[in-house]
């Protein structure tokens, strides 16, 4: 999918008459050396890199390479990972000049003008929402107020890229693979799950564009790019049921014939609205269940949605031919083996009725879980997100990304058992493809032990299955 954050910022720069180019390196199959050559040729005032916690190490390597090749270019990092890591990044990656924390559309315009005015600390200090160096020290200009009205933003500047390069299609039952586009129509989440970074990045107060503007963008991508399917990237599309109902009504009235995916909260929807979503083209819906254990949901995650509500949505999906995609997470604080088994048995009971997804709990910057992990010593006090490897934390990049895993009551053998048991139940991935990647990563005894235990868990699971046993 195209990076909407990059394209939103590019659109704002274009609106101000500022020359901008985007470089979708992944779809262009560019490596770091290729990117550096292009920067050397163009010598931009600013070279920006969007950073997620998962891709941060590659982003840091790219920043280092560009700054060394073109020292006069201001290297700027932004994106989800940067909301709370400006000090850490600038302390450990001297090649980065500026880190943007929070929404970047207004910040990047002001930052460009500050750089054009000389880029000194006097100019940079006026730009809210950034971290930079002043007199050898890392300083912050303070948080930038979130954009109150998203309707003031232009559409993402998709015209700057060849959308065909993304080959973004979704497989819709009965319709085949359809050309698709991703849209994000709101920012924020009113809920407070302990592990989630959305309230950190976007805030608890949800801001959304009007239903009319949503339809304008949908019709734009349909007319210009031949789109027949939409992937809504909102955290909770039904945060405002009345707005969603209006969007659906407009889709139906205009007979768009779209198929679309979204994520919802099961405790903020009723059957009438769900049926209208299905009539408007909903074909696949994702929603968090997280745990089937009530104690874990209520006391640890702060999740008020119930299993009954999740089962209702799954029933509605099966009634209307919509794919139900519940999400599950394992290794919550204080979660026991029996509680984890309760969740996986529930997920297995949905076979044939839902397409389940799972993850081991990640620790993201500035979340409630981060504070807990730091206080418990599970994240070392001197931990830096810029280190390529830290033997004091556990990661599983082949399946979960380069993000620390939270481990408490469950052993690594038990977590490995859950991963393999879930994979066999979901039938979504090839385990052998993951094994090859894991083998290539082994460069220490610690990693060997990690993957050896995983191997034992897999063998144990297969033996139990062969012998007709279960857990």
ABEGO torsion letter per residue (X at the ends): XBBAAAAAAAAAAAAAGBBBBBBBAAAAGBBAAAAAAAAAAAGBABBBBBBBAAAAAAAAAAAAAAAAABAABBBBBBEAAAAAAAAAAAAABAABABBBBEBAAAAAAAAAAAAAAGGBAAAAAABBGBBBBBGGBBBBAEBBBBBABAAABBBBBAAABBAAAAGBBBBBBGAEBBBBBBBBABBEBABABAABAAAAAAEABBBBBBAAAAAAAAAAAAAAAGBABBBBABABAAABAAAAAAAAAAAAAAGAGBBBBBBBBAAABBAAAAAAAAAAGBABBBBBAGBABAAAAAAAAGBABBAAAAAAAAAAAAAAGBBBBBBBBBGBBGBBAAAAAAAAAAAAAABGABBBBBBBBBBBBGBAAAAAAAAAGABBAABBAABABBAABBBBAAAAEBBBBBBBABBAAAAAAAAAAAAAAAGABBAAAAAAAAAAABABAAAAAAAAAAAAAAAAAAAAAAAGBBX
